[in-house]
Every structure is written in C-alpha cells, then in structure tokens.
Amino acid sequence: MICTGDAMSWQQFKSQYLVRFWAPLPAVIAAGILSTYYFGMTGTFWAVTGEFTRWGGHVLQWFGLHPEQWGYFKVIGLQGTPLERIDGRMIIGMFAGCIAAALWANNIKLRQPQHRIRIVQALLGGIIAGFGARLAMGCNLAAFFTGIPQFSLHAWFFALATAAGSYFGAKFTLLPMFRIPVKLQKVKAAAPLTQKPEQARRRFRLGMAVFGLAVAWSLWTLFDAPKLGIAMLFGIGFGLLIER
C-alpha cells in the first residue's frame, strides 16, 4: 500500500507540475523573484539578446572580420567565449531547461510552416526585432522585465513604445497580403486524438537526463567559477519557467 501511494503521488506531481502548463500569474511572480536573486548573486541582470549579439560577433570573427573594433561591441564587450561569460552560461542553462521541460510534456516536434508567407513574416519580424533590441540595448527582458523593477526610466519608455508597436504591428499583419488561404476539408466524423504512451515515456526520460546533466554541469562549474555555475543554474530555472 505504501508503494502504491508513493507511485500515485509521483504521478500526480508529474502531471501537475512537469507535464501540464503552469498558471501565468505564479510563473511570472516566480520569474521576477528569480530575476531579483540572479541580479543579487551574479551582479548582472537577466538578458539574452546582448549575448546573442556577441555570438553573432564570434561568427563574424570566424570569417576573418574584426567586430571587436566596432563601436557597438566596444560598448557591450566581446571578450572571452560564451562558456566564460555569465550571460553565455545562463543562456546555455535556459536552452537546457526549455528542452527538458518540453520533453517532459512530450511537446517537442519539428514543425514546417504551412505557407511561405509565414517564412517571410518570420524573417522580416526577426530582423526588425533584433534591430530594435539593439537600439534599445535589450529586448523585453533587459529593457522591460528587469528594467522596471530596478526603477529605470528607460524601461517605461520602452513599455509605452512596445505597446504602440504591438498594436500597429497586429493591425499590419491582418492586411490581406499576409493572410493565409484556408483550405476546408469535408470529413464524415471527427478524428480522435491519438496518444503514444511509449513515446511520451521515452521523451520524459530523455528530458530528465538533459535536466540532470545540465544541473550536474552547473554544480561542477561551481567549484572553479562560482558565478558561472550559479548563472547556469538560474538559466535552467528561467528555461523551465518559460517553457511551462
């Protein structure tokens, strides 16, 4: 009887916290608390696009260019590698946390866009978002989510501009040129949703392996570079929150 109860408790915990999506409000509160402790323990704020820009700088260096001499990279810095920077370790942890959470929920799949318009929208939107994030010295994390709690005035200007841009951007994407033709197909009966329990179990185990390896790597890093290890642990937590 005791073993059965333990098994049921684990299944309930797994279903409630590892498979199902979390409520938005407590997840956002948890992210805010983690962000505060992250700033206090690492001395830097939660941000991603700045480090992604450095990764792009490293790619340019592979092709023989010297972005470290450009004015922008002199501001944000291009020293070291992602493994030697706090932001780099944190983002690696975020990737691990997101992948682990997606595997736990059996919610990972390569999906092809249904129409070429979506590809064009993704490319144009990515370019605009990346350019805007560099102008603002941060995305909605560094320039908004972590900026407002730190009483930074620029975060409020960013929030107002983001609200206006989101409104007009949504109106723009509703133009006929961006609409995708919908094909209706007549069926006799609704097809039932099929589940693959064995696939879900395999992916859950793989997610636990990814999570365990990421945590072990973080703890091992703590001995040589405490801040890098701490940053990676926080990144795992951020990734879990974002995916869940």
C-alpha positions, 0 to 999 in steps of 0.5 A: 500500500505504501508503494502504491501511494508513493507511485500515485503521488509521483504521478500526480506531481508529474502531471501537475507540475512537469507535464501540464502548463503552469498558471501565468500569474505564479510563473511570472511572480516566480520569474521576477523573484528569480530575476531579483536573486540572479541580479543579487548573486551574479551582479548582472541582470537577466538578458539574452539578446546582448549575448546573442549579439556577441555570438553573432560577433564570434561568427563574424570573427570566424570569417576573418572580420574584426567586430571587436573594433566596432563601436557597438561591441566596444560598448557591450564587450566581446571578450572571452567565449560564451562558456566564460561569460555569465550571460553565455552560461545562463543562456546555455542553462535556459536552452537546457531547461526549455528542452527538458521541460518540453520533453517532459510534456512530450511537446517537442516536434519539428514543425514546417510552416504551412505557407511561405508567407509565414517564412517571410513574416518570420524573417522580416519580424526577426530582423526588425526585432533584433534591430530594435533590441539593439537600439534599445540595448535589450529586448523585453527582458533587459529593457522591460522585465528587469528594467522596471523593477530596478526603477529605470526610466528607460524601461517605461519608455520602452513599455509605452513604445512596445505597446504602440508597436504591438498594436500597429504591428497586429493591425499590419499583419491582418492586411490581406497580403499576409493572410493565409488561404484556408483550405476546408476539408469535408470529413464524415466524423471527427478524428480522435486524438491519438496518444503514444504512451511509449513515446511520451515515456521515452521523451520524459526520460530523455528530458530528465537526463538533459535536466540532470546533466545540465544541473550536474554541469552547473554544480561542477562549474561551481567549484572553479567559477562560482558565478558561472555555475550559479548563472547556469543554474538560474538559466535552467530555472528561467528555461523551465519557467518559460517553457511551462 
